[in-house]
Amino acid sequence: MSSNSFQVTEEDHGQRLDVFLARNLSETISRTKIKECIKSGGVKVNGDQIVSAHHILKTGDSVTIMYKKPRPLKLVAQDLPLDVVYEDARLVIVNKPAGMVVHPGAGTKKDTLANALIAHIALLSKQGGAIRPGIVHRIDKDTSGLLVIAKSDQTHMRLAAQFKDHSITRRYYAVVKGVVQHDEGVCDASIGAGKIFKKKMVVEAADGRRAVTYFKVIERFAKATLLDIRLETGRTHQIRVHMAHLGHPVLGDRVYGVQSQLIERQALHAYLLGFIHPVTEQYVEFKADLPEDMQALLESLRAES
């Protein structure tokens, strides 16, 4: 048997017990197994046995879970194409293509960015665990764009701290359905897991966490709009959920919007990433051009307009 203990932070206040554990053990144990542990009395909050997955946590709570450790995934090096935008002794900036998962997980064992990283880069941070070497943050499988990869544990922790305090600059290009009327705006609406489809996020969920998305119109078309989007927070599917909430889902998004004949995936690209370099302590910024499929999408929309 294995055990893990966690302290509930102010940011996690008000979360359901099963959601909290699922987020903290996403690469270790499945959500189904977590619920089984809770029902069988394998989870304690502040030393008391809890058998309800819906138990609401408070800041400062101590959570302990006992579970049978599953067979660990083994990360295999694969010589996959890796678009390196920048590299130094401490970190790497990569431009992830759409269609590539960041690291192995349920249903995905290979052909991920992590598989490519260990084939191309000798030293990577171990902070993320065995199947997430060097990976400080993630973007969705069908979102393209920039990620920062840490080569050392110290670099990883310093970058992670910037993500936690929301000081990282993250900007995206998104093509959304419909004509956005306001030149710029903000969506400040909490995001959490849905009650029925747990992998689908919703706004104002019971376990929702604060999420803030800023957008600015770059170009309008007859039935679509190109936006420049800046994230203050980084919740799961944040841009996709917020834009759908505003009535302008990302084109090609089959989960929160509708598929498009003009692009085979969500039209979302992480084009800019900026942060304080962990060693030089100077602000650095990196950009990645729009991939070909999004360029073709814009050309088609302009032709239609």
Rosetta blueprint (number, residue, H / E / L):
1 M L
2 S E
3 S E
4 N E
5 S E
6 F E
7 Q E
8 V L
9 T L
10 E H
11 E H
12 D H
13 H L
14 G L
15 Q L
16 R E
17 L H
18 D H
19 V H
20 F H
21 L H
22 A H
23 R H
24 N H
25 L L
26 S L
27 E L
28 T L
29 I L
30 S L
31 R H
32 T H
33 K H
34 I H
35 K H
36 E H
37 C H
38 I H
39 K H
40 S L
41 G L
42 G L
43 V E
44 K E
45 V E
46 N L
47 G L
48 D E
49 Q E
50 I L
51 V L
52 S L
53 A L
54 H L
55 H L
56 I E
57 L L
58 K L
59 T L
60 G L
61 D L
62 S E
63 V E
64 T E
65 I E
66 M E
67 Y E
68 K L
69 K L
70 P L
71 R L
72 P L
73 L L
74 K L
75 L L
76 V L
77 A L
78 Q L
79 D L
80 L L
81 P L
82 L L
83 D L
84 V E
85 V E
86 Y E
87 E E
88 D L
89 A L
90 R L
91 L E
92 V E
93 I E
94 V E
95 N E
96 K E
97 P L
98 A L
99 G L
100 M L
101 V L
102 V L
103 H L
104 P L
105 G E
106 A L
107 G L
108 T E
109 K L
110 K L
111 D L
112 T L
113 L H
114 A H
115 N H
116 A H
117 L H
118 I H
119 A H
120 H H
121 I L
122 A L
123 L L
124 L L
125 S L
126 K L
127 Q L
128 G L
129 G L
130 A L
131 I L
132 R L
133 P L
134 G L
135 I E
136 V L
137 H L
138 R L
139 I L
140 D L
141 K L
142 D L
143 T L
144 S E
145 G E
146 L E
147 L E
148 V E
149 I E
150 A E
151 K L
152 S L
153 D H
154 Q H
155 T H
156 H H
157 M H
158 R H
159 L H
160 A H
161 A H
162 Q H
163 F H
164 K H
165 D L
166 H L
167 S L
168 I L
169 T E
170 R E
171 R E
172 Y E
173 Y E
174 A E
175 V E
176 V E
177 K E
178 G L
179 V L
180 V L
181 Q L
182 H L
183 D L
184 E E
185 G E
186 V E
187 C E
188 D E
189 A L
190 S L
191 I E
192 G E
193 A E
194 G L
195 K L
196 I L
197 F L
198 K L
199 K L
200 K L
201 M E
202 V E
203 V E
204 E L
205 A L
206 A L
207 D L
208 G L
209 R E
210 R L
211 A L
212 V E
213 T E
214 Y E
215 F E
216 K E
217 V E
218 I E
219 E E
220 R E
221 F L
222 A L
223 K L
224 A E
225 T E
226 L E
227 L E
228 D E
229 I E
230 R E
231 L E
232 E L
233 T L
234 G L
235 R L
236 T L
237 H L
238 Q H
239 I H
240 R H
241 V H
242 H H
243 M H
244 A H
245 H H
246 L L
247 G L
248 H L
249 P L
250 V E
251 L L
252 G L
253 D L
254 R L
255 V L
256 Y L
257 G L
258 V L
259 Q L
260 S L
261 Q L
262 L L
263 I L
264 E L
265 R L
266 Q L
267 A L
268 L E
269 H E
270 A E
271 Y E
272 L E
273 L E
274 G E
275 F E
276 I E
277 H L
278 P L
279 V L
280 T L
281 E L
282 Q L
283 Y E
284 V E
285 E E
286 F E
287 K E
288 A L
289 D L
290 L L
291 P L
292 E H
293 D H
294 M H
295 Q H
296 A H
297 L H
298 L H
299 E H
300 S H
301 L H
302 R H
303 A H
304 E H
305 S L
